[in-house]
Amino acid sequence: MNGLVIRPAEDDDMDDVASLLLAADDARVLSAERLRHSRRTRLARAKIVDVVAELDGVVVGFGGSGLDLYTSTESAGWASVTVGADRRRRGIGDALGSTVLDHLRAIGVTRATSLMRATEEGERWAQARGWSPVLRAPLIAVDPRLVPEPSPPDGFHCVAMSELTPEDAFEAVREAALDEPSAVPHDDFPFDDFERDWKDLDLDLEASTAVQDDAGRVAAFAFINVVGTRAQHGFTGTARAHRGRGLATAAKRRALRTVAARGVTRVTTSNAEQNAAMRAINRGLGFERIGEHVILGRDLERA
């Protein structure tokens, strides 16, 4: 296409990129500042590349890819492509897709996954290019002002994550992550990447909540990102020894009530269909379905 340029992304592009990502999935909660911080702090071993599509000097698309650090599965990676709705069907997605997949081949990836907001148009485009659905997750939302106050059982109490260190929470989060349904087995959970996520600029550590036992050990947790009046749950989970006691519900209630007190009126999240326990918790909190996320996968031939 005349005037189309695919080039490496720069920090100055992130305002446009954030707008593209939010338009493609309005359940997202992110800021341009977060995107810039993420680019500056990414781990070198993740081998991430991000590119933009520029048409006549305007950023109209974004793509990225890299290694999946959360699995011991060899040659596993991820990719994503987003094009502005008014610029689709012009080959821009193909140009971005070719660039990010070529990068994956160059770093030895043979199996890629991609998370997207499920739409008929998007899935049709992806499946025509070799992708297929691997995991689906209902996308849900709640008004946090309607959620009851937390009531943890005897012997447990809620605290803000801001009162803890990454080291305090890591083992409970790692254990829960190993059991979460995923398109690729998440059997690795590196501390340095967890610590990096802890410093995410959109992560609200005051609202994010840990449930501790009387000895101060983290038994359950709920992370939440906040931008303006919108919020999005991050990971929520419970250590194996403490499941079935309402601790994740207590953590989520405190997180939701805290952001509600600051004026947040909508919180979104999604959970894999196989994650029956967390889906039941969210139903009990009043979350209602607003859409679906889907993880797609495809094999790549070696470069």
C-alpha positions in Angstrom: 0.0 0.0 0.0 1.4 3.4 -1.0 2.4 5.5 2.0 2.4 2.5 4.5 5.5 2.1 6.6 6.1 -0.7 9.2 8.8 0.6 11.6 10.0 -0.1 15.2 7.7 1.5 17.8 9.0 4.4 19.9 8.0 5.8 23.2 6.4 8.8 21.5 4.0 6.4 19.7 2.5 5.0 22.9 -0.4 7.6 23.1 -1.6 6.5 19.7 -1.0 2.8 20.5 -3.0 3.1 23.7 -5.9 4.6 21.8 -5.8 1.7 19.3 -5.7 -0.9 22.0 -8.5 0.6 23.9 -10.7 1.0 20.8 -10.1 -2.7 19.9 -11.1 -3.9 23.4 -13.0 -1.4 25.6 -12.6 -3.8 28.6 -8.9 -3.0 28.7 -7.6 -0.7 31.3 -4.3 0.8 30.4 -2.4 4.1 30.0 0.2 5.4 27.6 2.5 5.9 30.6 2.1 2.2 31.4 3.1 1.2 27.9 6.1 3.4 27.9 7.2 2.1 31.3 6.7 -1.5 30.2 8.9 -0.9 27.1 11.7 0.6 29.2 11.7 -2.2 31.8 11.1 -5.3 29.7 13.4 -8.2 30.3 16.1 -8.7 27.6 15.6 -12.4 27.6 12.0 -12.0 26.6 13.3 -10.9 23.2 10.3 -8.6 22.5 9.8 -6.6 19.4 7.1 -4.0 18.9 6.3 -2.2 15.7 3.8 0.3 14.4 2.1 0.7 11.0 2.2 4.3 9.9 0.1 5.5 7.0 0.8 8.9 5.6 2.4 9.9 8.9 -0.4 8.5 11.2 0.0 5.5 13.4 -2.9 3.1 12.4 -1.7 -0.2 13.7 0.5 -1.9 16.3 2.1 -5.3 16.6 4.3 -7.1 19.1 5.8 -10.6 19.7 8.3 -12.3 22.0 9.1 -15.4 24.1 6.6 -16.8 26.7 8.6 -16.6 29.9 6.0 -18.4 32.0 6.4 -21.8 30.5 9.2 -24.4 30.3 7.8 -25.5 27.0 10.5 -24.9 24.5 10.0 -22.6 21.6 6.8 -21.0 22.9 6.0 -17.4 22.1 3.3 -14.9 21.7 2.2 -12.3 19.2 -0.5 -9.6 18.8 -1.7 -7.3 16.1 -4.1 -4.4 16.3 -5.3 -2.2 13.4 -7.7 0.8 13.7 -11.2 -0.2 12.7 -11.4 2.5 10.0 -8.1 1.2 8.4 -8.9 -2.5 8.1 -9.1 -4.6 4.9 -6.2 -2.8 3.4 -3.4 -5.3 4.1 -2.1 -3.5 7.2 -2.8 -6.4 9.5 -1.0 -8.8 7.1 2.1 -6.5 7.0 2.2 -6.2 10.8 1.5 -10.0 11.2 4.3 -10.9 8.9 6.7 -8.7 10.7 6.0 -10.1 14.2 5.9 -13.7 13.1 9.2 -13.4 11.2 10.6 -12.1 14.5 9.3 -15.2 16.3 10.8 -17.5 13.7 14.1 -15.7 14.0 14.3 -16.3 17.8 13.3 -20.0 17.4 9.6 -20.0 18.3 7.6 -22.8 16.8 4.3 -22.4 18.7 2.7 -19.0 19.1 -0.4 -17.8 21.0 -2.4 -14.6 20.9 -5.1 -13.1 23.1 -7.8 -11.0 21.6 -11.3 -9.7 22.2 -13.5 -12.2 20.4 -15.3 -10.8 17.4 -16.6 -12.6 14.3 -14.5 -10.4 12.1 -11.3 -10.8 14.1 -11.5 -14.6 14.4 -12.3 -15.0 10.7 -9.3 -12.9 9.8 -7.0 -14.9 12.2 -8.3 -18.4 11.2 -7.7 -17.6 7.5 -4.1 -17.1 8.4 -3.5 -20.3 10.3 -4.7 -19.5 13.8 -7.2 -21.5 15.7 -9.0 -21.1 19.0 -7.3 -22.7 22.0 -9.0 -21.3 25.1 -12.1 -19.1 25.6 -12.8 -16.8 28.5 -16.1 -15.0 29.2 -15.5 -11.3 29.6 -17.4 -9.9 32.6 -18.0 -6.6 34.4 -19.4 -5.3 37.7 -20.2 -2.0 39.3 -17.9 -2.2 42.4 -20.2 0.1 44.3 -22.6 -2.8 44.6 -20.2 -5.3 46.1 -20.4 -6.0 49.8 -17.6 -5.4 52.3 -15.1 -8.2 52.8 -15.7 -10.7 55.6 -12.7 -13.1 55.9 -13.0 -16.1 58.2 -11.5 -16.2 61.7 -7.7 -16.4 61.6 -7.4 -14.3 58.4 -7.4 -10.6 57.6 -7.1 -8.4 54.5 -4.2 -6.0 53.9 -3.3 -3.7 51.0 -0.5 -5.1 48.8 1.2 -1.7 49.3 2.0 -3.0 52.8 3.8 -6.0 51.5 6.9 -6.6 49.3 6.9 -8.7 46.1 8.8 -11.4 48.1 5.9 -11.5 50.6 3.4 -12.4 47.9 5.4 -14.3 45.4 5.0 -17.9 46.7 1.2 -17.7 46.9 1.0 -16.1 43.5 3.4 -18.6 41.9 1.5 -21.6 43.4 -1.9 -20.3 42.1 -0.5 -19.4 38.7 0.7 -23.0 38.2 -2.9 -24.2 38.5 -4.5 -21.6 36.3 -5.9 -23.0 33.0 -3.8 -21.7 30.1 -3.2 -22.3 26.4 0.4 -23.2 27.1 1.4 -24.8 30.5 2.4 -22.0 32.8 4.8 -24.2 34.8 7.4 -21.5 35.2 7.0 -18.3 37.1 10.1 -16.1 37.2 10.5 -13.7 40.2 12.1 -11.0 38.2 9.2 -10.7 35.8 6.7 -10.8 38.8 8.7 -8.0 40.5 8.6 -6.0 37.2 4.8 -6.4 37.1 4.6 -5.2 40.7 5.9 -1.9 39.5 3.4 -1.6 36.7 2.2 2.0 36.6 -1.5 1.1 36.3 -1.3 -1.5 39.1 -3.0 -0.1 42.2 -1.2 -1.6 45.1 -3.4 0.1 47.7 -6.5 -1.5 46.2 -4.8 -4.8 45.3 -5.3 -7.0 48.3 -3.7 -9.9 50.2 -5.4 -12.1 52.7 -3.0 -13.2 55.4 -3.2 -15.7 58.2 -2.4 -14.8 61.7 1.3 -15.6 61.1 1.4 -13.0 58.2 1.6 -15.6 55.4 -0.3 -14.7 52.2 -3.1 -17.2 51.7 -5.0 -15.4 48.9 -4.7 -12.3 46.7 -6.4 -10.1 44.2 -4.6 -7.6 41.9 -6.3 -4.7 40.2 -5.3 -2.0 37.7 -7.0 1.4 37.7 -7.1 4.2 35.2 -9.7 7.0 35.9 -13.1 5.5 36.5 -12.3 2.1 35.0 -10.5 -0.8 36.6 -9.5 -4.3 35.5 -8.8 -7.2 37.7 -5.3 -8.7 37.4 -4.6 -12.2 38.8 -6.6 -13.5 41.7 -5.9 -16.8 43.4 -5.6 -18.8 46.6 -2.8 -21.0 47.9 -3.7 -24.6 47.6 -3.8 -25.3 51.3 -6.4 -22.6 51.9 -8.9 -23.1 49.0 -12.6 -23.4 49.6 -12.7 -21.0 52.5 -13.9 -17.8 50.8 -10.4 -16.1 50.9 -10.3 -15.1 47.3 -13.8 -13.6 47.6 -12.6 -11.6 50.6 -9.6 -10.3 48.6 -11.7 -9.4 45.6 -14.3 -7.7 47.8 -11.7 -5.4 49.4 -10.1 -4.6 46.1 -13.5 -3.7 44.5 -14.7 -1.7 47.5 -11.5 0.3 47.6 -11.6 1.3 43.9 -15.4 2.1 44.3 -14.5 4.6 47.1 -12.3 6.4 44.6 -15.0 6.8 42.0 -14.5 3.6 39.8 -17.8 2.6 38.3 -16.8 -0.5 36.2 -14.4 -3.3 36.8 -13.8 -5.9 34.1 -12.1 -9.3 34.1 -12.1 -12.6 32.2 -11.5 -16.2 33.3 -11.1 -19.4 31.3 -14.2 -21.5 30.9 -12.3 -24.3 32.7 -11.7 -22.2 35.8 -15.1 -23.1 37.4 -14.1 -22.0 40.9 -13.2 -18.4 39.9 -16.2 -18.1 37.7 -18.4 -19.0 40.6 -16.7 -16.4 42.8 -17.3 -13.7 40.2 -20.9 -14.7 39.7 -21.4 -14.3 43.4 -19.9 -10.9 43.3 -22.4 -9.8 40.7 -20.2 -9.8 37.6 -22.2 -10.1 34.3 -21.0 -11.1 30.9 -20.2 -8.4 28.4 -18.3 -10.4 25.8 -15.5 -12.9 25.4 -11.7 -13.1 25.2 -10.2 -15.9 23.1 -6.6 -17.2 23.0 -5.6 -18.4 19.5 -2.7 -20.6 18.6 -0.7 -21.6 15.6 2.5 -23.5 14.7 5.4 -21.8 13.0 7.9 -23.3 10.7 11.5 -22.8 11.7 13.4 -19.9 10.0 
